[in-house]
């Protein structure tokens, strides 16, 4: 009798935030955020985590909106 392999995923949301070095780049999407997203996505894939959402803090707040 063959056994079915059941693969279980752990669900994760990844969070990327703007670094102080990138705050001056108001009109560009931060390289820091892109690097963080790439790193975290790779980590999750390598470890069998399923990314359910991505959260980005790009430095916009009520004070500079």
VEXDRENVO-657227 format. One record per residue (C-alpha): residue number from 1; residue in three letters; x, y, z. Coordinates in Angstrom, 2 decimals, decimal comma. Layout:
BEGIN
+--------+------+---------+---------+---------+
! drenti ! nuvo !      px !      py !      pz !
+--------+------+---------+---------+---------+
!    NUM !  ala !       X !       Y !       Z !
...
+--------+------+---------+---------+---------+
end
This chain:
BEGIN
+--------+------+---------+---------+---------+
! drenti ! nuvo !      px !      py !      pz !
+--------+------+---------+---------+---------+
!      1 !  unk !    0,00 !    0,00 !    0,00 !
!      2 !  unk !    1,36 !    3,43 !   -0,92 !
!      3 !  unk !    1,41 !    6,16 !    1,67 !
!      4 !  unk !    0,46 !    9,66 !    0,65 !
!      5 !  unk !    2,99 !   12,31 !    1,49 !
!      6 !  unk !    1,24 !   15,20 !    3,14 !
!      7 !  unk !    3,20 !   18,42 !    3,01 !
!      8 !  unk !    2,47 !   20,93 !    5,73 !
!      9 !  unk !    3,19 !   24,61 !    5,36 !
!     10 !  unk !    3,71 !   27,15 !    8,08 !
!     11 !  unk !    2,08 !   30,42 !    7,05 !
!     12 !  unk !    4,09 !   33,61 !    7,39 !
!     13 !  unk !    3,78 !   37,28 !    6,58 !
!     14 !  unk !    7,04 !   39,06 !    5,85 !
!     15 !  unk !    7,72 !   42,59 !    7,07 !
!     16 !  unk !   10,15 !   44,99 !    5,39 !
!     17 !  unk !   10,93 !   48,46 !    6,69 !
!     18 !  unk !   12,73 !   51,46 !    5,30 !
!     19 !  unk !   16,25 !   51,97 !    6,61 !
!     20 !  unk !   17,51 !   55,38 !    7,72 !
!     21 !  unk !   20,00 !   55,35 !    4,83 !
!     22 !  unk !   17,14 !   55,18 !    2,35 !
!     23 !  unk !   14,99 !   57,94 !    3,87 !
!     24 !  unk !   16,44 !   60,52 !    1,45 !
!     25 !  unk !   15,16 !   58,51 !   -1,54 !
!     26 !  unk !   11,61 !   59,84 !   -1,36 !
!     27 !  unk !   10,78 !   59,22 !   -5,05 !
!     28 !  unk !   12,47 !   55,81 !   -5,40 !
!     29 !  unk !   11,46 !   52,44 !   -4,06 !
!     30 !  unk !   14,03 !   51,57 !   -1,46 !
!     31 !  unk !   16,82 !   49,14 !   -2,36 !
!     32 !  unk !   16,80 !   48,19 !    1,31 !
!     33 !  unk !   13,18 !   47,08 !    1,09 !
!     34 !  unk !   13,82 !   45,15 !   -2,13 !
!     35 !  unk !   16,82 !   43,39 !   -0,54 !
!     36 !  unk !   14,85 !   42,55 !    2,60 !
!     37 !  unk !   11,95 !   41,16 !    0,58 !
!     38 !  unk !   14,29 !   39,03 !   -1,54 !
!     39 !  unk !   16,16 !   37,70 !    1,51 !
!     40 !  unk !   13,01 !   36,91 !    3,51 !
!     41 !  unk !   11,28 !   35,30 !    0,53 !
!     42 !  unk !   14,30 !   33,05 !   -0,13 !
!     43 !  unk !   14,49 !   32,12 !    3,56 !
!     44 !  unk !   10,82 !   31,16 !    3,66 !
!     45 !  unk !   11,05 !   29,07 !    0,49 !
!     46 !  unk !   14,18 !   27,24 !    1,71 !
!     47 !  unk !   12,52 !   26,42 !    5,03 !
!     48 !  unk !    9,08 !   25,42 !    3,73 !
!     49 !  unk !    7,22 !   28,47 !    4,97 !
!     50 !  unk !    4,29 !   29,73 !    2,91 !
!     51 !  unk !    4,21 !   33,54 !    2,59 !
!     52 !  unk !    0,62 !   34,69 !    3,00 !
!     53 !  unk !    1,27 !   38,43 !    2,87 !
!     54 !  unk !    4,02 !   41,03 !    2,62 !
!     55 !  unk !    3,98 !   44,16 !    4,74 !
!     56 !  unk !    6,11 !   47,18 !    3,84 !
!     57 !  unk !    6,86 !   50,16 !    6,07 !
!     58 !  unk !    8,15 !   52,70 !    3,55 !
!     59 !  unk !    8,55 !   55,52 !    6,05 !
!     60 !  unk !    5,30 !   57,33 !    5,31 !
!     61 !  unk !    3,67 !   58,55 !    8,48 !
!     62 !  unk !    1,09 !   61,11 !    9,46 !
!     63 !  unk !    3,92 !   63,63 !    9,92 !
!     64 !  unk !    5,23 !   63,38 !    6,33 !
!     65 !  unk !    2,12 !   62,17 !    4,47 !
+--------+------+---------+---------+---------+
end
